[in-house]
Amino acid sequence: MRNKIMRCQTPEERELSRKLSELAGLEEELAQRELDLATLQAESNAFEARYLRIVGARYAELDDIEAQIAEAQRELNPNDSKAQEQAAQARAQAWESAQAAGATQEQAQEKFKPSESLKKLYREIAKRIHPDLALDEEARARREQLMAEANSAYEEGDEAKLQAILNEWESSPESVKGEGVAAELVRVIRKIAQVKERLRVIETEIDQLEKTDLYKLKTEVEKAEDEGRDLLAEMASRVDEQIARASNKLDKITRRRATT
């Protein structure tokens, strides 16, 4: 019986093996954190649309009435520069509120609820196509384009589109790895550095998003829902009361103008 000769790995091969293992773990972590960020952004966008539809539209109505009040007072005091300025500011505020409220008409009004299969597909795409895994600017540009398409498809809940993006990548030449231990080791080391940097950026983006007033309100609304309360409806009711008071004030001023 012939003795089999077992070839020992070179130091470079052993190091490559260790780095590949490290990279695989980091890529899994990166894919999950990219998913976390994309989900948080989609949830925030959906909540913003919901808030503007329920509460923001009422504030737009209130601001319009307040602008009418300011304009009526300006008519009653044509020589009052302060009244002129207040009327202009009130109308500008009303216009901004109307623009914000109107923007929700074409936005999703339901909560963002991604399925597990949708999240799994997105994680796989982030793990394989992420721009920070590119080794040159041309490859980065291509990856960025695909990730932008994946982000849109994820937010829209388009599982078929995500699968198509993944299939396209798997059949592309860009997905084929090069040969040679030394070259591969360099590529892996650079990829590890890139993934670590992207993870740092993601943590910063998530932290900044969670500090916004919109996210804090979203958290309060969700907490209230767990307690059986509809916080947005409560807020809308309070604005309705303000609208009623403002409308009464406008009516009084209008009657006053009619008698002068």
BELRABEL-V151618 format. One record per run of one state. SS is the DSSP state (A for helix, B for strand, O for the rest). FROM is the first residue (numbers start at 1). TO is the last residue. If there is no record, write none. Layout:
# BELRABEL-V151618
SS:FROM:TO + SS:FROM:TO
This chain:
# BELRABEL-V151618
O:1:10 + A:11:76 + O:77:80 + A:81:106 + O:107:115 + A:116:129 + O:130:130 + A:131:133 + O:134:136 + A:137:156 + O:157:158 + A:159:170 + O:171:172 + A:173:175 + O:176:180 + A:181:210 + O:211:212 + A:213:226 + O:227:230 + A:231:259 + O:260:260
